[in-house]
């Protein structure tokens, strides 16, 4: 089978946006690794400016959630 071009590595972080979750640490990791795309689920709180490699997905259906899990590195 023909293989397409290598896509950028990605991380999927299921997030509930609660105070006890390491969101700031995740954002620091994203800033330190701009070559990785970070997909963050859930209904985001206002966190200020996000790094450009962080994509907020919002609430996901069960099928979308599984698709992100399978597609992430």
PQR file of N, CA, C, O and H, with PARSE charges and radii, in Angstrom:
ATOM      1  N   UNK A   1       0.822  -1.205   0.000 -0.4000 1.5000
ATOM      2  CA  UNK A   1       0.000   0.000   0.000 -0.0000 2.0000
ATOM      3  C   UNK A   1       0.853   1.251   0.000  0.5500 1.7000
ATOM      4  O   UNK A   1       1.963   1.255   0.531 -0.5500 1.4000
ATOM      5  N   UNK A   2       0.350   2.277  -0.576 -0.4000 1.5000
ATOM      6  CA  UNK A   2       1.060   3.560  -0.632 -0.0000 2.0000
ATOM      7  C   UNK A   2       0.926   4.281   0.700  0.5500 1.7000
ATOM      8  O   UNK A   2      -0.164   4.372   1.264 -0.5500 1.4000
ATOM      9  H   UNK A   2      -0.552   2.274  -1.007  0.4000 1.0000
ATOM     10  N   UNK A   3       2.029   4.785   1.188 -0.4000 1.5000
ATOM     11  CA  UNK A   3       2.042   5.508   2.452 -0.0000 2.0000
ATOM     12  C   UNK A   3       2.139   6.994   2.165  0.5500 1.7000
ATOM     13  O   UNK A   3       2.971   7.425   1.366 -0.5500 1.4000
ATOM     14  H   UNK A   3       2.914   4.711   0.729  0.4000 1.0000
ATOM     15  N   UNK A   4       1.283   7.786   2.819 -0.4000 1.5000
ATOM     16  CA  UNK A   4       1.283   9.236   2.633 -0.0000 2.0000
ATOM     17  C   UNK A   4       2.414   9.885   3.391  0.5500 1.7000
ATOM     18  O   UNK A   4       3.173   9.205   4.081 -0.5500 1.4000
ATOM     19  H   UNK A   4       0.607   7.437   3.467  0.4000 1.0000
ATOM     20  N   UNK A   5       2.536  11.197   3.272 -0.4000 1.5000
ATOM     21  CA  UNK A   5       3.598  11.914   3.986 -0.0000 2.0000
ATOM     22  C   UNK A   5       3.398  11.794   5.499  0.5500 1.7000
ATOM     23  O   UNK A   5       2.275  11.668   5.988 -0.5500 1.4000
ATOM     24  H   UNK A   5       1.919  11.750   2.711  0.4000 1.0000
ATOM     25  N   UNK A   6       4.485  11.836   6.202 -0.4000 1.5000
ATOM     26  CA  UNK A   6       4.441  11.749   7.668 -0.0000 2.0000
ATOM     27  C   UNK A   6       3.740  12.982   8.216  0.5500 1.7000
ATOM     28  O   UNK A   6       4.097  14.111   7.882 -0.5500 1.4000
ATOM     29  H   UNK A   6       5.397  11.938   5.805  0.4000 1.0000
ATOM     30  N   UNK A   7       2.758  12.760   9.043 -0.4000 1.5000
ATOM     31  CA  UNK A   7       2.074  13.890   9.672 -0.0000 2.0000
ATOM     32  C   UNK A   7       2.826  14.283  10.940  0.5500 1.7000
ATOM     33  O   UNK A   7       3.611  13.500  11.474 -0.5500 1.4000
ATOM     34  H   UNK A   7       2.468  11.842   9.314  0.4000 1.0000
ATOM     35  N   UNK A   8       2.584  15.472  11.405 -0.4000 1.5000
ATOM     36  CA  UNK A   8       3.234  15.944  12.624 -0.0000 2.0000
ATOM     37  C   UNK A   8       2.793  15.085  13.806  0.5500 1.7000
ATOM     38  O   UNK A   8       1.641  14.655  13.849 -0.5500 1.4000
ATOM     39  H   UNK A   8       1.946  16.108  10.971  0.4000 1.0000
ATOM     40  N   UNK A   9       3.679  14.827  14.761 -0.4000 1.5000
ATOM     41  CA  UNK A   9       3.277  14.072  15.950 -0.0000 2.0000
ATOM     42  C   UNK A   9       2.207  14.846  16.726  0.5500 1.7000
ATOM     43  O   UNK A   9       2.168  16.076  16.708 -0.5500 1.4000
ATOM     44  H   UNK A   9       4.615  15.177  14.726  0.4000 1.0000
ATOM     45  N   UNK A  10       1.350  14.093  17.399 -0.4000 1.5000
ATOM     46  CA  UNK A  10       0.282  14.745  18.151 -0.0000 2.0000
ATOM     47  C   UNK A  10       0.016  14.044  19.472  0.5500 1.7000
ATOM     48  O   UNK A  10       0.286  12.857  19.650 -0.5500 1.4000
ATOM     49  H   UNK A  10       1.382  13.094  17.413  0.4000 1.0000
ATOM     50  N   UNK A  11      -0.525  14.833  20.388 -0.4000 1.5000
ATOM     51  CA  UNK A  11      -0.916  14.369  21.715 -0.0000 2.0000
ATOM     52  C   UNK A  11      -2.386  14.697  21.884  0.5500 1.7000
ATOM     53  O   UNK A  11      -2.836  15.782  21.517 -0.5500 1.4000
ATOM     54  H   UNK A  11      -0.745  15.797  20.243  0.4000 1.0000
ATOM     55  N   UNK A  12      -3.133  13.755  22.441 -0.4000 1.5000
ATOM     56  CA  UNK A  12      -4.535  14.023  22.783 -0.0000 2.0000
ATOM     57  C   UNK A  12      -4.649  14.017  24.294  0.5500 1.7000
ATOM     58  O   UNK A  12      -4.295  13.037  24.948 -0.5500 1.4000
ATOM     59  H   UNK A  12      -2.768  12.873  22.739  0.4000 1.0000
ATOM     60  N   UNK A  13      -5.144  15.115  24.846 -0.4000 1.5000
ATOM     61  CA  UNK A  13      -5.307  15.254  26.300 -0.0000 2.0000
ATOM     62  C   UNK A  13      -6.780  15.424  26.623  0.5500 1.7000
ATOM     63  O   UNK A  13      -7.336  16.501  26.409 -0.5500 1.4000
ATOM     64  H   UNK A  13      -5.432  15.912  24.315  0.4000 1.0000
ATOM     65  N   UNK A  14      -7.433  14.364  27.144 -0.4000 1.5000
ATOM     66  CA  UNK A  14      -8.822  14.511  27.579 -0.0000 2.0000
ATOM     67  C   UNK A  14      -8.848  15.349  28.859  0.5500 1.7000
ATOM     68  O   UNK A  14      -8.220  14.987  29.854 -0.5500 1.4000
ATOM     69  H   UNK A  14      -6.981  13.489  27.318  0.4000 1.0000
ATOM     70  N   UNK A  15      -9.557  16.440  28.830 -0.4000 1.5000
ATOM     71  CA  UNK A  15      -9.491  17.385  29.938 -0.0000 2.0000
ATOM     72  C   UNK A  15     -10.884  17.728  30.451  0.5500 1.7000
ATOM     73  O   UNK A  15     -11.803  17.983  29.673 -0.5500 1.4000
ATOM     74  H   UNK A  15     -10.067  16.734  28.021  0.4000 1.0000
ATOM     75  N   UNK A  16     -11.022  17.731  31.751 -0.4000 1.5000
ATOM     76  CA  UNK A  16     -12.264  18.158  32.374 -0.0000 2.0000
ATOM     77  C   UNK A  16     -12.216  19.603  32.827  0.5500 1.7000
ATOM     78  O   UNK A  16     -13.222  20.149  33.281 -0.5500 1.4000
ATOM     79  H   UNK A  16     -10.275  17.525  32.383  0.4000 1.0000
ATOM     80  N   UNK A  17     -11.041  20.233  32.704 -0.4000 1.5000
ATOM     81  CA  UNK A  17     -10.811  21.628  33.051 -0.0000 2.0000
ATOM     82  C   UNK A  17     -11.122  21.900  34.521  0.5500 1.7000
ATOM     83  O   UNK A  17     -11.661  22.949  34.874 -0.5500 1.4000
ATOM     84  H   UNK A  17     -10.225  19.789  32.335  0.4000 1.0000
ATOM     85  N   UNK A  18     -10.774  20.935  35.368 -0.4000 1.5000
ATOM     86  CA  UNK A  18     -10.922  21.124  36.807 -0.0000 2.0000
ATOM     87  C   UNK A  18      -9.621  21.688  37.381  0.5500 1.7000
ATOM     88  O   UNK A  18      -8.559  21.584  36.767 -0.5500 1.4000
ATOM     89  H   UNK A  18     -10.336  20.083  35.082  0.4000 1.0000
ATOM     90  N   UNK A  19      -9.723  22.272  38.544 -0.4000 1.5000
ATOM     91  CA  UNK A  19      -8.556  22.921  39.158 -0.0000 2.0000
ATOM     92  C   UNK A  19      -7.429  21.958  39.499  0.5500 1.7000
ATOM     93  O   UNK A  19      -6.277  22.376  39.622 -0.5500 1.4000
ATOM     94  H   UNK A  19     -10.585  22.357  39.043  0.4000 1.0000
ATOM     95  N   UNK A  20      -7.747  20.659  39.654 -0.4000 1.5000
ATOM     96  CA  UNK A  20      -6.705  19.697  40.030 -0.0000 2.0000
ATOM     97  C   UNK A  20      -6.021  19.048  38.828  0.5500 1.7000
ATOM     98  O   UNK A  20      -5.211  18.137  39.006 -0.5500 1.4000
ATOM     99  H   UNK A  20      -8.682  20.320  39.554  0.4000 1.0000
ATOM    100  N   UNK A  21      -6.325  19.493  37.616 -0.4000 1.5000
ATOM    101  CA  UNK A  21      -5.698  18.930  36.421 -0.0000 2.0000
ATOM    102  C   UNK A  21      -4.465  19.761  36.036  0.5500 1.7000
ATOM    103  O   UNK A  21      -4.453  20.976  36.229 -0.5500 1.4000
ATOM    104  H   UNK A  21      -6.982  20.232  37.471  0.4000 1.0000
ATOM    105  N   UNK A  22      -3.438  19.110  35.495 -0.4000 1.5000
ATOM    106  CA  UNK A  22      -2.182  19.808  35.188 -0.0000 2.0000
ATOM    107  C   UNK A  22      -2.219  20.573  33.856  0.5500 1.7000
ATOM    108  O   UNK A  22      -1.375  20.362  32.986 -0.5500 1.4000
ATOM    109  H   UNK A  22      -3.449  18.122  35.338  0.4000 1.0000
ATOM    110  N   UNK A  23      -3.189  21.443  33.716 -0.4000 1.5000
ATOM    111  CA  UNK A  23      -3.351  22.172  32.448 -0.0000 2.0000
ATOM    112  C   UNK A  23      -2.174  23.113  32.207  0.5500 1.7000
ATOM    113  O   UNK A  23      -1.675  23.189  31.084 -0.5500 1.4000
ATOM    114  H   UNK A  23      -3.875  21.614  34.423  0.4000 1.0000
ATOM    115  N   UNK A  24      -1.722  23.824  33.224 -0.4000 1.5000
ATOM    116  CA  UNK A  24      -0.594  24.742  33.038 -0.0000 2.0000
ATOM    117  C   UNK A  24       0.666  23.989  32.617  0.5500 1.7000
ATOM    118  O   UNK A  24       1.445  24.478  31.798 -0.5500 1.4000
ATOM    119  H   UNK A  24      -2.127  23.762  34.137  0.4000 1.0000
ATOM    120  N   UNK A  25       0.859  22.808  33.177 -0.4000 1.5000
ATOM    121  CA  UNK A  25       2.014  21.985  32.809 -0.0000 2.0000
ATOM    122  C   UNK A  25       1.896  21.523  31.353  0.5500 1.7000
ATOM    123  O   UNK A  25       2.888  21.485  30.625 -0.5500 1.4000
ATOM    124  H   UNK A  25       0.227  22.411  33.843  0.4000 1.0000
ATOM    125  N   UNK A  26       0.684  21.174  30.942 -0.4000 1.5000
ATOM    126  CA  UNK A  26       0.454  20.782  29.547 -0.0000 2.0000
ATOM    127  C   UNK A  26       0.779  21.943  28.610  0.5500 1.7000
ATOM    128  O   UNK A  26       1.429  21.749  27.583 -0.5500 1.4000
ATOM    129  H   UNK A  26      -0.121  21.204  31.534  0.4000 1.0000
ATOM    130  N   UNK A  27       0.331  23.145  28.960 -0.4000 1.5000
ATOM    131  CA  UNK A  27       0.604  24.315  28.121 -0.0000 2.0000
ATOM    132  C   UNK A  27       2.096  24.629  28.088  0.5500 1.7000
ATOM    133  O   UNK A  27       2.613  25.050  27.054 -0.5500 1.4000
ATOM    134  H   UNK A  27      -0.197  23.302  29.795  0.4000 1.0000
ATOM    135  N   UNK A  28       2.785  24.432  29.193 -0.4000 1.5000
ATOM    136  CA  UNK A  28       4.242  24.619  29.207 -0.0000 2.0000
ATOM    137  C   UNK A  28       4.924  23.608  28.289  0.5500 1.7000
ATOM    138  O   UNK A  28       5.854  23.950  27.559 -0.5500 1.4000
ATOM    139  H   UNK A  28       2.365  24.090  30.033  0.4000 1.0000
ATOM    140  N   UNK A  29       4.458  22.371  28.331 -0.4000 1.5000
ATOM    141  CA  UNK A  29       5.018  21.340  27.446 -0.0000 2.0000
ATOM    142  C   UNK A  29       4.759  21.693  25.984  0.5500 1.7000
ATOM    143  O   UNK A  29       5.627  21.496  25.133 -0.5500 1.4000
ATOM    144  H   UNK A  29       3.702  22.094  28.924  0.4000 1.0000
ATOM    145  N   UNK A  30       3.582  22.207  25.693 -0.4000 1.5000
ATOM    146  CA  UNK A  30       3.257  22.600  24.319 -0.0000 2.0000
ATOM    147  C   UNK A  30       4.168  23.728  23.849  0.5500 1.7000
ATOM    148  O   UNK A  30       4.651  23.710  22.717 -0.5500 1.4000
ATOM    149  H   UNK A  30       2.876  22.367  26.383  0.4000 1.0000
ATOM    150  N   UNK A  31       4.401  24.699  24.709 -0.4000 1.5000
ATOM    151  CA  UNK A  31       5.298  25.807  24.340 -0.0000 2.0000
ATOM    152  C   UNK A  31       6.724  25.317  24.095  0.5500 1.7000
ATOM    153  O   UNK A  31       7.435  25.856  23.247 -0.5500 1.4000
ATOM    154  H   UNK A  31       4.009  24.714  25.628  0.4000 1.0000
ATOM    155  N   UNK A  32       7.135  24.298  24.840 -0.4000 1.5000
ATOM    156  CA  UNK A  32       8.502  23.773  24.712 -0.0000 2.0000
ATOM    157  C   UNK A  32       8.676  22.853  23.511  0.5500 1.7000
ATOM    158  O   UNK A  32       9.806  22.577  23.109 -0.5500 1.4000
ATOM    159  H   UNK A  32       6.557  23.860  25.529  0.4000 1.0000
ATOM    160  N   UNK A  33       7.572  22.371  22.930 -0.4000 1.5000
ATOM    161  CA  UNK A  33       7.648  21.426  21.807 -0.0000 2.0000
ATOM    162  C   UNK A  33       6.717  21.866  20.676  0.5500 1.7000
ATOM    163  O   UNK A  33       5.694  21.227  20.430 -0.5500 1.4000
ATOM    164  H   UNK A  33       6.654  22.595  23.257  0.4000 1.0000
ATOM    165  N   UNK A  34       7.065  22.946  19.993 -0.4000 1.5000
ATOM    166  CA  UNK A  34       6.176  23.475  18.952 -0.0000 2.0000
ATOM    167  C   UNK A  34       5.978  22.536  17.768  0.5500 1.7000
ATOM    168  O   UNK A  34       5.064  22.738  16.969 -0.5500 1.4000
ATOM    169  H   UNK A  34       7.896  23.465  20.192  0.4000 1.0000
ATOM    170  N   UNK A  35       6.813  21.519  17.644 -0.4000 1.5000
ATOM    171  CA  UNK A  35       6.670  20.561  16.532 -0.0000 2.0000
ATOM    172  C   UNK A  35       5.577  19.525  16.797  0.5500 1.7000
ATOM    173  O   UNK A  35       5.248  18.737  15.911 -0.5500 1.4000
ATOM    174  H   UNK A  35       7.556  21.354  18.294  0.4000 1.0000
ATOM    175  N   UNK A  36       5.018  19.519  17.995 -0.4000 1.5000
ATOM    176  CA  UNK A  36       3.956  18.577  18.361 -0.0000 2.0000
ATOM    177  C   UNK A  36       2.643  19.334  18.460  0.5500 1.7000
ATOM    178  O   UNK A  36       2.594  20.424  19.030 -0.5500 1.4000
ATOM    179  H   UNK A  36       5.285  20.159  18.715  0.4000 1.0000
ATOM    180  N   UNK A  37       1.577  18.762  17.907 -0.4000 1.5000
ATOM    181  CA  UNK A  37       0.242  19.341  18.034 -0.0000 2.0000
ATOM    182  C   UNK A  37      -0.449  18.708  19.230  0.5500 1.7000
ATOM    183  O   UNK A  37      -0.472  17.485  19.367 -0.5500 1.4000
ATOM    184  H   UNK A  37       1.618  17.877  17.444  0.4000 1.0000
ATOM    185  N   UNK A  38      -1.012  19.542  20.093 -0.4000 1.5000
ATOM    186  CA  UNK A  38      -1.723  19.090  21.287 -0.0000 2.0000
ATOM    187  C   UNK A  38      -3.216  19.342  21.095  0.5500 1.7000
ATOM    188  O   UNK A  38      -3.645  20.490  20.974 -0.5500 1.4000
ATOM    189  H   UNK A  38      -0.994  20.535  19.981  0.4000 1.0000
ATOM    190  N   UNK A  39      -4.001  18.275  21.067 -0.4000 1.5000
ATOM    191  CA  UNK A  39      -5.454  18.374  20.993 -0.0000 2.0000
ATOM    192  C   UNK A  39      -5.985  18.218  22.412  0.5500 1.7000
ATOM    193  O   UNK A  39      -5.711  17.217  23.074 -0.5500 1.4000
ATOM    194  H   UNK A  39      -3.653  17.343  21.165  0.4000 1.0000
ATOM    195  N   UNK A  40      -6.744  19.204  22.878 -0.4000 1.5000
ATOM    196  CA  UNK A  40      -7.253  19.199  24.250 -0.0000 2.0000
ATOM    197  C   UNK A  40      -8.776  19.230  24.194  0.5500 1.7000
ATOM    198  O   UNK A  40      -9.373  20.139  23.618 -0.5500 1.4000
ATOM    199  H   UNK A  40      -6.967  20.017  22.340  0.4000 1.0000
ATOM    200  N   UNK A  41      -9.395  18.212  24.808 -0.4000 1.5000
ATOM    201  CA  UNK A  41     -10.852  18.125  24.761 -0.0000 2.0000
ATOM    202  C   UNK A  41     -11.487  18.830  25.950  0.5500 1.7000
ATOM    203  O   UNK A  41     -10.797  19.344  26.830 -0.5500 1.4000
ATOM    204  H   UNK A  41      -8.910  17.473  25.276  0.4000 1.0000
ATOM    205  N   UNK A  42     -12.784  18.843  25.957 -0.4000 1.5000
ATOM    206  CA  UNK A  42     -13.546  19.423  27.056 -0.0000 2.0000
ATOM    207  C   UNK A  42     -13.900  20.873  26.803  0.5500 1.7000
ATOM    208  O   UNK A  42     -13.453  21.489  25.836 -0.5500 1.4000
ATOM    209  H   UNK A  42     -13.344  18.425  25.242  0.4000 1.0000
ATOM    210  N   UNK A  43     -14.705  21.391  27.689 -0.4000 1.5000
ATOM    211  CA  UNK A  43     -15.132  22.786  27.597 -0.0000 2.0000
ATOM    212  C   UNK A  43     -14.124  23.652  28.352  0.5500 1.7000
ATOM    213  O   UNK A  43     -14.109  23.691  29.583 -0.5500 1.4000
ATOM    214  H   UNK A  43     -15.068  20.890  28.474  0.4000 1.0000
ATOM    215  N   UNK A  44     -13.300  24.330  27.597 -0.4000 1.5000
ATOM    216  CA  UNK A  44     -12.172  25.070  28.159 -0.0000 2.0000
ATOM    217  C   UNK A  44     -12.598  26.272  28.978  0.5500 1.7000
ATOM    218  O   UNK A  44     -13.559  26.969  28.653 -0.5500 1.4000
ATOM    219  H   UNK A  44     -13.312  24.298  26.597  0.4000 1.0000
ATOM    220  N   UNK A  45     -11.852  26.492  30.049 -0.4000 1.5000
ATOM    221  CA  UNK A  45     -11.968  27.735  30.809 -0.0000 2.0000
ATOM    222  C   UNK A  45     -11.094  28.775  30.118  0.5500 1.7000
ATOM    223  O   UNK A  45     -10.249  28.431  29.292 -0.5500 1.4000
ATOM    224  H   UNK A  45     -11.071  25.926  30.313  0.4000 1.0000
ATOM    225  N   UNK A  46     -11.292  30.003  30.445 -0.4000 1.5000
ATOM    226  CA  UNK A  46     -10.433  31.063  29.918 -0.0000 2.0000
ATOM    227  C   UNK A  46      -9.044  30.883  30.518  0.5500 1.7000
ATOM    228  O   UNK A  46      -8.861  30.981  31.732 -0.5500 1.4000
ATOM    229  H   UNK A  46     -11.979  30.282  31.116  0.4000 1.0000
ATOM    230  N   UNK A  47      -8.075  30.622  29.658 -0.4000 1.5000
ATOM    231  CA  UNK A  47      -6.714  30.357  30.115 -0.0000 2.0000
ATOM    232  C   UNK A  47      -5.733  31.390  29.577  0.5500 1.7000
ATOM    233  O   UNK A  47      -4.523  31.237  29.749 -0.5500 1.4000
ATOM    234  H   UNK A  47      -8.224  30.543  28.672  0.4000 1.0000
ATOM    235  N   UNK A  48      -6.219  32.411  28.944 -0.4000 1.5000
ATOM    236  CA  UNK A  48      -5.310  33.362  28.319 -0.0000 2.0000
ATOM    237  C   UNK A  48      -4.909  32.842  26.944  0.5500 1.7000
ATOM    238  O   UNK A  48      -5.578  31.980  26.373 -0.5500 1.4000
ATOM    239  H   UNK A  48      -7.201  32.535  28.803  0.4000 1.0000
ATOM    240  N   UNK A  49      -3.839  33.362  26.436 -0.4000 1.5000
ATOM    241  CA  UNK A  49      -3.396  32.985  25.088 -0.0000 2.0000
ATOM    242  C   UNK A  49      -2.837  31.563  25.078  0.5500 1.7000
ATOM    243  O   UNK A  49      -1.973  31.207  25.880 -0.5500 1.4000
ATOM    244  H   UNK A  49      -3.296  34.062  26.900  0.4000 1.0000
ATOM    245  N   UNK A  50      -3.347  30.774  24.160 -0.4000 1.5000
ATOM    246  CA  UNK A  50      -2.892  29.390  24.000 -0.0000 2.0000
ATOM    247  C   UNK A  50      -1.721  29.361  23.025  0.5500 1.7000
ATOM    248  O   UNK A  50      -1.669  30.171  22.099 -0.5500 1.4000
ATOM    249  H   UNK A  50      -4.049  31.062  23.509  0.4000 1.0000
ATOM    250  N   UNK A  51      -0.784  28.440  23.223 -0.4000 1.5000
ATOM    251  CA  UNK A  51       0.267  28.262  22.224 -0.0000 2.0000
ATOM    252  C   UNK A  51      -0.373  27.880  20.879  0.5500 1.7000
ATOM    253  O   UNK A  51      -1.431  27.251  20.866 -0.5500 1.4000
ATOM    254  H   UNK A  51      -0.827  27.783  23.975  0.4000 1.0000
ATOM    255  N   UNK A  52       0.243  28.243  19.764 -0.4000 1.5000
ATOM    256  CA  UNK A  52      -0.363  27.968  18.460 -0.0000 2.0000
ATOM    257  C   UNK A  52      -0.504  26.480  18.139  0.5500 1.7000
ATOM    258  O   UNK A  52      -1.283  26.116  17.258 -0.5500 1.4000
ATOM    259  H   UNK A  52       1.102  28.754  19.775  0.4000 1.0000
ATOM    260  N   UNK A  53       0.229  25.624  18.829 -0.4000 1.5000
ATOM    261  CA  UNK A  53       0.151  24.187  18.568 -0.0000 2.0000
ATOM    262  C   UNK A  53      -0.840  23.478  19.488  0.5500 1.7000
ATOM    263  O   UNK A  53      -0.865  22.249  19.542 -0.5500 1.4000
ATOM    264  H   UNK A  53       0.862  25.919  19.545  0.4000 1.0000
ATOM    265  N   UNK A  54      -1.658  24.247  20.212 -0.4000 1.5000
ATOM    266  CA  UNK A  54      -2.718  23.679  21.045 -0.0000 2.0000
ATOM    267  C   UNK A  54      -4.049  23.929  20.349  0.5500 1.7000
ATOM    268  O   UNK A  54      -4.407  25.066  20.041 -0.5500 1.4000
ATOM    269  H   UNK A  54      -1.638  25.245  20.167  0.4000 1.0000
ATOM    270  N   UNK A  55      -4.772  22.842  20.109 -0.4000 1.5000
ATOM    271  CA  UNK A  55      -6.081  22.926  19.466 -0.0000 2.0000
ATOM    272  C   UNK A  55      -7.122  22.448  20.461  0.5500 1.7000
ATOM    273  O   UNK A  55      -7.078  21.306  20.919 -0.5500 1.4000
ATOM    274  H   UNK A  55      -4.481  21.918  20.359  0.4000 1.0000
ATOM    275  N   UNK A  56      -8.063  23.330  20.796 -0.4000 1.5000
ATOM    276  CA  UNK A  56      -9.141  22.984  21.709 -0.0000 2.0000
ATOM    277  C   UNK A  56     -10.276  22.362  20.899  0.5500 1.7000
ATOM    278  O   UNK A  56     -10.809  22.991  19.985 -0.5500 1.4000
ATOM    279  H   UNK A  56      -8.099  24.258  20.424  0.4000 1.0000
ATOM    280  N   UNK A  57     -10.639  21.136  21.233 -0.4000 1.5000
ATOM    281  CA  UNK A  57     -11.651  20.420  20.449 -0.0000 2.0000
ATOM    282  C   UNK A  57     -13.061  20.664  20.946  0.5500 1.7000
ATOM    283  O   UNK A  57     -14.023  20.393  20.226 -0.5500 1.4000
ATOM    284  H   UNK A  57     -10.206  20.625  21.975  0.4000 1.0000
ATOM    285  N   UNK A  58     -13.206  21.174  22.170 -0.4000 1.5000
ATOM    286  CA  UNK A  58     -14.534  21.269  22.756 -0.0000 2.0000
ATOM    287  C   UNK A  58     -15.013  19.892  23.179  0.5500 1.7000
ATOM    288  O   UNK A  58     -14.240  18.934  23.208 -0.5500 1.4000
ATOM    289  H   UNK A  58     -12.426  21.394  22.755  0.4000 1.0000
ATOM    290  N   UNK A  59     -16.280  19.803  23.502 -0.4000 1.5000
ATOM    291  CA  UNK A  59     -16.850  18.525  23.904 -0.0000 2.0000
ATOM    292  C   UNK A  59     -16.883  17.589  22.706  0.5500 1.7000
ATOM    293  O   UNK A  59     -17.242  18.008  21.605 -0.5500 1.4000
ATOM    294  H   UNK A  59     -16.907  20.581  23.479  0.4000 1.0000
ATOM    295  N   UNK A  60     -16.514  16.327  22.904 -0.4000 1.5000
ATOM    296  CA  UNK A  60     -16.478  15.344  21.819 -0.0000 2.0000
ATOM    297  C   UNK A  60     -17.504  14.246  22.052  0.5500 1.7000
ATOM    298  O   UNK A  60     -17.753  13.843  23.188 -0.5500 1.4000
ATOM    299  H   UNK A  60     -16.222  15.987  23.798  0.4000 1.0000
ATOM    300  N   UNK A  61     -18.090  13.774  20.977 -0.4000 1.5000
ATOM    301  CA  UNK A  61     -18.951  12.587  21.071 -0.0000 2.0000
ATOM    302  C   UNK A  61     -18.053  11.388  21.364  0.5500 1.7000
ATOM    303  O   UNK A  61     -16.832  11.482  21.239 -0.5500 1.4000
ATOM    304  H   UNK A  61     -17.889  14.102  20.054  0.4000 1.0000
ATOM    305  N   UNK A  62     -18.643  10.279  21.748 -0.4000 1.5000
ATOM    306  CA  UNK A  62     -17.867   9.076  22.035 -0.0000 2.0000
ATOM    307  C   UNK A  62     -17.048   8.648  20.820  0.5500 1.7000
ATOM    308  O   UNK A  62     -15.884   8.275  20.963 -0.5500 1.4000
ATOM    309  H   UNK A  62     -19.635  10.203  21.850  0.4000 1.0000
ATOM    310  N   UNK A  63     -17.636   8.698  19.638 -0.4000 1.5000
ATOM    311  CA  UNK A  63     -16.922   8.301  18.421 -0.0000 2.0000
ATOM    312  C   UNK A  63     -15.759   9.250  18.125  0.5500 1.7000
ATOM    313  O   UNK A  63     -14.677   8.803  17.745 -0.5500 1.4000
ATOM    314  H   UNK A  63     -18.582   9.001  19.522  0.4000 1.0000
ATOM    315  N   UNK A  64     -15.974  10.542  18.296 -0.4000 1.5000
ATOM    316  CA  UNK A  64     -14.902  11.513  18.071 -0.0000 2.0000
ATOM    317  C   UNK A  64     -13.773  11.307  19.079  0.5500 1.7000
ATOM    318  O   UNK A  64     -12.595  11.378  18.729 -0.5500 1.4000
ATOM    319  H   UNK A  64     -16.853  10.905  18.605  0.4000 1.0000
ATOM    320  N   UNK A  65     -14.143  11.054  20.323 -0.4000 1.5000
ATOM    321  CA  UNK A  65     -13.160  10.819  21.381 -0.0000 2.0000
ATOM    322  C   UNK A  65     -12.255   9.649  21.025  0.5500 1.7000
ATOM    323  O   UNK A  65     -11.032   9.750  21.124 -0.5500 1.4000
ATOM    324  H   UNK A  65     -15.099  10.996  20.607  0.4000 1.0000
ATOM    325  N   UNK A  66     -12.853   8.546  20.612 -0.4000 1.5000
ATOM    326  CA  UNK A  66     -12.085   7.354  20.231 -0.0000 2.0000
ATOM    327  C   UNK A  66     -11.204   7.657  19.020  0.5500 1.7000
ATOM    328  O   UNK A  66     -10.061   7.204  18.959 -0.5500 1.4000
ATOM    329  H   UNK A  66     -13.846   8.464  20.531  0.4000 1.0000
ATOM    330  N   UNK A  67     -11.721   8.414  18.064 -0.4000 1.5000
ATOM    331  CA  UNK A  67     -10.937   8.756  16.880 -0.0000 2.0000
ATOM    332  C   UNK A  67      -9.686   9.567  17.254  0.5500 1.7000
ATOM    333  O   UNK A  67      -8.608   9.323  16.712 -0.5500 1.4000
ATOM    334  H   UNK A  67     -12.650   8.783  18.114  0.4000 1.0000
ATOM    335  N   UNK A  68      -9.826  10.519  18.167 -0.4000 1.5000
ATOM    336  CA  UNK A  68      -8.670  11.288  18.617 -0.0000 2.0000
ATOM    337  C   UNK A  68      -7.670  10.399  19.345  0.5500 1.7000
ATOM    338  O   UNK A  68      -6.461  10.531  19.151 -0.5500 1.4000
ATOM    339  H   UNK A  68     -10.702  10.718  18.607  0.4000 1.0000
ATOM    340  N   UNK A  69      -8.169   9.496  20.181 -0.4000 1.5000
ATOM    341  CA  UNK A  69      -7.266   8.570  20.879 -0.0000 2.0000
ATOM    342  C   UNK A  69      -6.470   7.729  19.892  0.5500 1.7000
ATOM    343  O   UNK A  69      -5.257   7.574  20.035 -0.5500 1.4000
ATOM    344  H   UNK A  69      -9.151   9.388  20.339  0.4000 1.0000
ATOM    345  N   UNK A  70      -7.147   7.194  18.902 -0.4000 1.5000
ATOM    346  CA  UNK A  70      -6.480   6.326  17.915 -0.0000 2.0000
ATOM    347  C   UNK A  70      -5.499   7.089  17.045  0.5500 1.7000
ATOM    348  O   UNK A  70      -4.483   6.534  16.627 -0.5500 1.4000
ATOM    349  H   UNK A  70      -8.132   7.320  18.786  0.4000 1.0000
ATOM    350  N   UNK A  71      -5.788   8.355  16.765 -0.4000 1.5000
ATOM    351  CA  UNK A  71      -4.947   9.133  15.844 -0.0000 2.0000
ATOM    352  C   UNK A  71      -3.743   9.762  16.537  0.5500 1.7000
ATOM    353  O   UNK A  71      -2.805  10.194  15.867 -0.5500 1.4000
ATOM    354  H   UNK A  71      -6.613   8.806  17.105  0.4000 1.0000
ATOM    355  N   UNK A  72      -3.753   9.819  17.856 -0.4000 1.5000
ATOM    356  CA  UNK A  72      -2.657  10.501  18.557 -0.0000 2.0000
ATOM    357  C   UNK A  72      -1.469   9.563  18.744  0.5500 1.7000
ATOM    358  O   UNK A  72      -1.594   8.339  18.694 -0.5500 1.4000
ATOM    359  H   UNK A  72      -4.515   9.468  18.400  0.4000 1.0000
ATOM    360  N   UNK A  73      -0.313  10.188  18.961 -0.4000 1.5000
ATOM    361  CA  UNK A  73       0.907   9.416  19.195 -0.0000 2.0000
ATOM    362  C   UNK A  73       1.069   9.100  20.656  0.5500 1.7000
ATOM    363  O   UNK A  73       2.043   8.454  21.044 -0.5500 1.4000
ATOM    364  H   UNK A  73      -0.212  11.182  19.001  0.4000 1.0000
TER
END
